[in-house]
Amino acid sequence: MRTLTDPDHLTHGDLRSSRDGAVASIRIGTAAWSIPKEHAAPFPVAGSHLERYAAVLNAVEINSSFYRPHRTATYERWAASVPDDFRFAVKVPKAITHERRLKDVGDLLDRFLSEAGGLGPKLGPLLVQMPPSLSFVPGVADAFLRELRSRVEGGIVCEPRHASWFTPEVESLLDGLRIARVAADPAPVSGADEPGGWRGLSYHRLHGSPKIYYSAYSAEYLAAISEVLANDAATGAETWCIFDNTAAFAATGDALATRRLVQTRV
């Protein structure tokens, strides 16, 4: 029998917060679904990597969509491989954010959204990561965000990395469009480590520290982030935590440890 005091055998539905009457799922996962050998024990032996991953963790961030398109049928196959309560966050292509730099991207958006739509109800937030050099240009950035929101009913989260995005005016724009701002670690600019924009969605994106993409997080940091996640969920926000410190395979261990810690707090 699975119990709430047995964190190694939690189901997806067990990671829920009910503080102050609020009920919101907490989604914890990694960027991509590889399972390194050193962290393989909690996962089933049989099945594809995605099937095994989704048996334990309840969310994943698809980063490969940033570099190349995937066929709708590929997204459909991925969706069919996971439980009903599993969700995929999907990164918006760099052709939109880094190459065209948000200008005249309607055709690219239409293609991407058509492809990712193959995930159906298992599609979670779309992640829009801006290049560090991309400033908030009125008439360009705001037009892009409005165009994206006009095409997407579900969650959108952006990860700006230029200081010009961290102003009351941009915060108000994001809030009005129901677009969340990533809480990133390490923070590229002051304030980027705190969630912003629309607070109905909380999305923590943890890249590893002190060596970005490589370092595992300390036990103290994971304890602190687990408390933050529980507090976010208690407000009723859809709460995500994605570990992107995948270069030396630290992300999976950090996600599993955070999952256990969150369970002790909700």
N, C-alpha and C positions, 0 to 999 in steps of 0.2 A: 504493500500500500504506500502511495506517495503521501507525504505529510509536509506541512509548511516548515517543519523543523529539520527536514532532510534536504539541504540545499543541493546536493549532488543529483537529486532525482526530481527537480522541479519541472513542471510543465510550463508551457508558455503562459497559460492563464494564471499561474501562480504569482507572476510578477505584476501585482496590482496594488495600488495605494488607495486607502479609504479614509485618510485623515480628514477630519472635519466634514465628513460626508461626501467628499469628492472621490470619484472613481476614475482613474485614468491609467491606461497601460503604460508601462515603462519598457521601452524597446532598447535592447543592448546587443550590439553586434560589432562586426569588423568591416573594413573596406575589402571586399571580396570574401570568398568563402573557403579559402584553402585551410586545411587542417594540418598543422605541423606535427611531426611525430612526437615531439616532446609534450604536446598538449592533447594527444589523441585519445587518452584513456576515457574521458567522459562521453565520447561520441560512439555511436554504433559502428560496428565493423563493416556491415553490409550496406550497399547502396552507393550512389554517386557521391562525390564530395558535397554537392549541394544538399542532397537528401540527408546525409549524415549530419552536416552542419545545422540544418533546419530542424533536426530532431532535438536539438539542445538549445540553440539560440533562436530568438524570435524575430530577428531583423538582420538585414545586410545592406551595405551600400555598394551599388554597382558603379565602379570607377571606369571600367573598360569602355563604357559609352562615351566617356570624355575624349577618347582617342580615336574611336572608330564606330561606325554604325553597326547595329545588330538587326537582323531580320525580325519582323514581327513574330514569325514562327519560333524564333529562338526565345524571345521573351515568353511566349505562350508555353514553351517546353519548361522553362524555368518555373513559371507559375504552377504548372501541373506537378512539379517535383516537391512542393512544400505544403505544410499543413494550412488549413483555411485561415488561421489567425496570424500567419507569417506575413511580413511586409518587406518590400524592396524600396529603398531610396535609390534614386537614379541620378547620376551626375550629368548635367547638361553638357553637350559637346563643346570642346574648345574652339571649334570653328565659329561658334556663336560668340563666346566670351573673349577669346584670346586673338582670334584671327580677324573677324569682322568687328570686334570690340563693341558689340551690342547694336551696330548700325545695319539697317536693311537686312534683317535676319528672318523675316516672315517665312520664307521658303524653307529655311533650315529648321525653324521651329515646327513647322507643319510636318516635316519628315520625321523629326525626332519624336514628336508626340504621337504620331501614328504608329511608329515602331514600338515605343514604350507602352502604348496602350494595350499591347498584347499581354501585359501583366494583369489586366482586368482589375478586379477588386483588391488584388494583392499589391497594387502600386501604392507606395507611400509617398513621401515628399520628393519633389524635384530639387536637387541641389545645384545652385548657380554659384560657382566659385570664380571670383574675379581675379585677373592678374594683379600682382602688386602695384604695377604702374598705372592701372586704370583708375583714374579719378572719377568722381561723380560729376558728370557734365550735364547741367540742366538742358532739357530738350533731347538728350540722348538716353541717359540712364533711366530717367523717369518714364520716357516714352517706351523703352524696352520693357520695363517692369509692368507697365499698364498693358502692353500688348501680350506679354506672357500671361498675366492674370486673366485677360479676356478669353484666353484659350484653355485655361486650366481651372477646374473647379476645386481640385484637391490641394494638398499642402505644397507650399513653396518655401524654400529657405535659401538665403544667399550668404555667401562668405566673402565679403569685401576685404581687401587687404591694403587699402589706401586710406589715409587719415580723413580725406574729404567726405567719406561715407559716414563718419561718426559725428553727426551734427543733429540737433533737434529737428531740423527741417527734414532730413532724410529719415529719421526715426518716425516722424509723423506720416510721411509718405508710405513707409513700409507698413505701419500699423493700419493705415486706411485701406491698403491693398491686401491685408491679411497675409503678409509675407514676413516670416521670421528671419532674424539675423543669427547666424551661427555664433556659438560661444566656442572660440578656438584656443587650443593650447599647442605650442606656445603662441601668445598673442602677437600678431605682426605689428600692431599699433596699440596705443593705449585704449583700453575699453573693449578690445576685441575678445577678451576672455569672458565677457559677460553676455548672456542672451540679450537680444534687442529686437526692435521692430514689433511685430505682432506677437503677443505673448500667449496666444492660444496654442502655439507650437514651440517647444523648447528642443533645440538640437545642439548637442555638445559634440564637437569634432576634435579628437585628441590625437595629435600627430607624433607624440613622443617627446620626452624632455629628460636630460639636457640635449641629447643628440636627436634632432628631428628625424622622424621616420624609423629610427633604430632603437632608441632607448625604451626599456620597460619602465612603467611607473612604479613609484615606491608604494609600499603598503599604506603609508600615511596619506599619500595623494588619493589612492583608490578609496580609502575610507571617507575622505572629504568629498569626493565626487559622488559617492553613493548617497551621502546625506543631501547633496544638492539635487540629485535626481529625485529622491523621495519628496523633497520640498516642492520641486517643480510640479511633480505629478499631483501633489496634494492640492494645488491651485486649480486642478482640472485641465491643465495643459497636456497635450499629447507630447510625451517626453521621449527623446531619443538620445542615445550615447553611442557614438561610433568611434572605434579605435582604428587609427590609420597608421600606427607604428608597426608596419608590416614587414619592413625591410629585413629585419633579423628575427621575424616570427614572434615578436612580443605581443602583438595585438590579441591573439586568441587567449593567451593566459590572462591578460588584463581584463578582457571581456568576461571570462569565466569567473574571475575573482570578484569583479564588480557585481556580477549577477548574484553571487552568494551574499555579498555585503548588502546589496539592496534588499534582498529578502529578509534580512534581520531587522530592517528599518520600517517596512511597510505593514 
